[in-house]
Amino acid sequence: MELSRTLASRVMSYLLSTTAALSRGVRTADYFVNKFATVPSILVEIGYVTHPIEGLNLRNSDYRDRIAYGIARGVLEYLENDYPTE
């Protein structure tokens, strides 16, 4: 669980820096898709399509590219610095 929290923190940090979105924090929940994972796992919530501002952002391909970049950079940073090698 702690490794997943670290991964989530890394990804959130990069997402915030690439999109300037508001942070809603890292939360822990007992989701089925993560519950039985044998490796660190996270769910990323990137916004609400029904929100007046977030919905517009999510329609923008540049914004979605920045989201993808932020997630990828966060995962790579985690793998390079935090993921146990043994």
Secondary structure, 3 states (H helix, E strand, C coil): CHHHHHHHHHHHHHHHHHHCCCCCCCCCCCCHHHHCCCCCCCCCCCCCCCCHHHHHHHCCHHHHHHHHHHHHHHHHHHHHHCCCCC
